[in-house]
Amino acid sequence: MSHGSSIEVMTFGCRLNTIESEAMRRAAVAAGHEDIVIVNTCAVTQEAVRQARQSIRRVARERPDAKIVVTGCAAQIDPAMFAEMPEVTRVIGNADKAKSESWRAMDFASDLAPRVRVNNIMALPETAHHFVASDDVDSVEGHTRAFVEVQNGCDHRCTFCIIPFGRGPSRSAPAGEVVQQIRRLADNGYREIVLTGVDITSWGHDLPGAPKFGKLVKSILAHVPDIARLRISSIDCIEADDDLWDCIANEHRLMPHLHLSLQAGDDLILKRMKRRHLRDEAIRFCEEARRLRPGMIFGADIIAGFPTETEDMFNRSLDLVRECGLTFLHVFPYSPRPGTPAAKMPQVASPEIKARAKRLRDAGALALAGHLDRQIGRKLKLLTEAGGMARSEDFTPVRLAGFERGQLVDAVITHHDRAVLTGAPAVATAPV
């Protein structure tokens, strides 16, 4: 949750929403609005929608005079559901929510002003010149890292996923504009840049010449030498191109941490999901990345209890944690999203879904603990954050007291609590 003047923003869901929430807060403040609560919703699960509706009702009780503006993917997909809530003042779609002109045009005084402003996001034709300027997030993370939205939307139709209908078709930010943004961020003191989007490895398909994502990464590293760290938020392993492989192998400023959209470890389930990779391709990707960059760490999204998933199919997903060497696991218990093909498939019983999700989380916790064990006694390069925390190059969180945020520090890891490392500053010794 973020505040600005009497503007409050409640954010659900992904990192992209966090970036856009900060842009909305600033736009609402600049437009002179007061006493507004912006609810930036997520549609990835039914539970996320339920939590947003619950929060809207709670805000209305706690701040009865506040105007509640609902936006985000759930509002884009089902604006009527939120418009029917008596607590909601306005509903605004994803295409307009971060635009300053949308907030300047918002008239809360007039009873004639439209209550719902949600366009057909699937008809968006433009490339992404309108993307949020990433230094809008400096109040989120300080001068530590900044998030740059290089792509939005998705052209794929995974059978479980409603997000393309909330985000629209894939659109790419031109490389020159991305490089210019990142150069400005480097000049403003940011040490780390995180490239983010909905389907980030599809970047470039809609630009002249259809460049690949790896070319963007190379351009950033070549033209912004002052950036100490470049990080990729999430990738689809099947779309890694030659330039990206070259950067993984040879560019030390590209951080050795990749979050993979895997979703399952069984080939039949992957086909029923309409994923574009198979189990062996995911395993080979991880092996090749580690061969080129020893020490590479992987996070992954995995869904538990997808329709038709048997115990044997689930076990192949469970085995993937070990076979891919996954460290940071994001486990999603499957929940049917109305309007998706998977919602019409034979469903796994809810108690079984919960049990499988727990087994996956337990496997993830064990893998993380093993990773943390291997860091004890190592000297790591850390980027300091607020509150006595820091991050290693592979994105492992580290407690490190005594430093201001935004510093690159060498530290020796002393212990961990099964979730977070603890480090002490490395002391340089003079040669005898």
Secondary structure, DSSP 8 states (H G I E B T S, - for coil): -EEETTEEEEE-S-HHHHHHHHHHHHHHHHTT--SEEEEEE--SSHHHHHHHHHHHHHHHHH-TTSEEEEEEHHHHH-HHHHHTSTT--EEE-TTTTT-HHHHHS--SS-TTS-SEE---GGG--S-STT---GGGGHHHH-SSEEEEE-EE------TT--THHHH-S-EE--HHHHHHHHHHHHHTT--EEEEE-SSGGGTTTTSTT---HHHHHHHHHHH-TT-SEEEE--B-GGG--HHHHHHHHH-TTB-SEEEEEEE-S-HHHHHHHT-S--HHHHHHHHHHHHHHSTT-EEEEEEEES-TT--HHHHHHHHHHHHHTTEEEEEEEE----TTSGGGGS----HHHHHHHHHHHHHHHHHHHHHHHHHHTT-EEEEEE-STTEEEETT--EEE--S--TT-EEEEEEEEE-SS-EEEEE-------
